[in-house]
Amino acid sequence: METLKSLELFQSGNNCAQAVLLAHAEELGLTESQAKKIAACFGGGMCVGDVCGAISGAMMVLGMRHFATDADPAEEKVKSRKIGMDFMNAMKQLYGSTDCRDILSQGGRAACVKVITSASEMLAAGE
């Protein structure tokens, strides 16, 4: 369900990071406005072609899902780093890179749709 929602949000004009985070906003206790603001500067590889916005949006979801603020920060840092690295590595295996500029070279906006779909499906699978 979130995959379709992410794609609809992207097609309606939200950037890729916003589309992924917004699809999970309710689950994470964020308002639509908060999610849009948080992810606003992450689309287009943080506006400069670096880490793909869909991947950044998914990393935000993973952090919100798995980081416990009432636990030992050092332990949570180790746990969240592993979760994040596993996700980044999975995306890199799929696309050969996690950078927007490299992914866009594989098909422009259609490549964005593929990454949004992959990221959303991984989040739905609990990764």
Secondary structure by P-SEA (a helix, b strand, c coil): caaaaaaaaaaacccaaaaaaaaacccccccaaaaaaaacccccccccccccaaaaaaaaaaaaacccccccaaaaaaaaaaaaaaaaaaaaaacccccaaaaaaacaaaaaaaaaaaaaaaaaacc
